Every structure is written in C-alpha cells, then in structure tokens.
C-alpha cells in the first residue's frame, strides 16, 4: 500500500478562505476579529511560530497585535499586559507563546487569560469543557487533526485510536476529541508496556511524542491512518516528524507529512478559534 498524503497546506488554504469570508461578514457588522500574540524570551522556534500566526491573521483579515518581550520580563509585567488585553474590546483572542522563560509560571499565565479570550484553550475552564464535550474552543493542534480526518472522510467512530503522548496541549485533548467522536481510545506514554504492539492494533495512530522517526513501519498496521504531530529539528536543521515517513507510507492508508501537515492546520484552527471568540463576544454571549 502507498499512503495518501493528507496535505495540511491544501486543507488550510480552503479553511482559511472560509474563515476570511466569515470575518468579512463580521466586519460588515462593525467587528474585526482581533488576536494578540505575546512572545516572551528569545526562543527561535517560537519566533517563527509567532511570525506565521501574524501572517495568518493578515490572510484572514484579522486585526493583530504582537508583543515581543525580553527574556528578563517579570511575571508581574506579563500578567499586567494580559490584564490590559483582557479588558481591550479590540482583542478577542490572546495567545502567549510557550515555552516561557523559566522564572515565569506557565500556570499563572494560563490562569490570567480570560477564558472567553483563551483561543489556545489551555485555561482550566476550557479544559474542563473539553472533558464534558460542551466546548467553544479546542486546543489548536488536536482540532487541526480532527479537521484533517473530517476532510478525508475518516470517521473515528468504532475505530481503535491510539494516541502516543499525553501532554496537556496535544495528547490528552486529542484523546478526548476522538472519544467524543466515538473512537475507542488508548493513550500511550513513556511508561506504556509493549508500545509497538499497542500501536500495531491502531486503526488511527496519532504520534505526539517529540522524537524524530519514533514510529517505524513495524509499529503500524497495514492500512492504518497515521497522523504525525511531531515537529523535531535534526542536527542538520531539517524539520521532521515523529514518524519514519518513507517506510510508514508503504503500510499506511493515509499519512500526514512534516512539514506541511498538522503544523499549518494548528495555525488555521487558531484563526477559527479567534473568529469564534469575536462572534461570541460581539453577540455578548
Ligand atoms: P511533550 O509535552 O514533551 O509530551 C511528549 C509525550 O510523549 C509525553 O506524554 C511522553 O510521555 C511521551 N513520550 C516520550 N517518550 C516516549 C516513549 N519513548 N514512548 C512513549 N511515549 C513517549 O510534547 P508535546 O508538547 O505533546 O509535543 C509532542 C510533539 O508534537 C513535539 O514534537 C512537538 O514539537 C509537536 N507539536 C506539534 C504541534 C503542531 O502544530 N504540529 C503542536 C504542538 C506540539 P510521558 O508523559 O510519560 O513523559
């Protein structure tokens, strides 16, 4: 079998046109979706992500503000900025790029963002709502994966979905979304026994490990759908996923590329969440 590559770029281009059309309709009513992105510190990968988010805002016709803060910014300074943005009616979504400098508490920052403007869906209020299935915002990466599955007509219902990774931003919410869509979900992590066996039993395998080439062909069932969330940089500076793409493509039915797969979808889902935040805030709900 030779896998169909699911192009995040193509799906994103289509979805962004739809977001732009909805943003245009909102603008006609006097509301321009606004996103504030905060970058604290000098992590080079974060700087690239923030630039891509700014570009996506332009593409979708959003208002955006970028705050680049030096690494020595204090937690109080960052929290004051967030408080100011919480109160600013032009800003509907606030995103503070992680990781933060070590002296700033991630949890304090997440808690400071108004849940109505929490377009990353990291605030406990939004996390709880994902558990119950009654949510406005879904973390952008798992939301992007679901949009890719939907676009390809892949229904998780009744399928064995194996998620490798249990982080708060990817693995856990990914598992909940698959469960809400009636998948039978197994979550794996670094203490999972017989990981290769578990992976081989997956109809849909999601790799969110952060280790280049971690998923090899012998861990994949013939015809499985394989979603590669990983973004890893090799010693040569090349960006690669968690999946050995060439060999897994010979066994999987569908596979996502890296780059050009889940990463670009993540930013598109951020645009969708910001649009939704603007719609809800302008309607007063
Ligand atoms: P993370 O917080 O480091 O979590 C990694 C997970 O992988 C952990 O749950 C860990 O298990 C598990 N793991 C590590 N080694 C393992 C092993 N040998 N066997 C089984 N499980 C193992 O990472 P993350 O934030 O979820 O990100 C995962 C990857 O996705 C990274 O490459 C990241 O860059 C990428 N990412 C991509 C996007 C995107 O837009 N495409 C967005 C976010 C992240 P334990 O919990 O037991 O330690």
Boltz pocket constraint, residues with backbone or C-beta under 6 A from the ligand:
constraints:
  - pocket:
      binder: B
      contacts: [[A, 141], [A, 164], [A, 165], [A, 166], [A, 167], [A, 168], [A, 169], [A, 170], [A, 171], [A, 188], [A, 189], [A, 190], [A, 191], [A, 192], [A, 195], [A, 207], [A, 208], [A, 209], [A, 210], [A, 211], [A, 228], [A, 229], [A, 230], [A, 231], [A, 232], [A, 262], [A, 263], [A, 264], [A, 266]]
      max_distance: 6.0
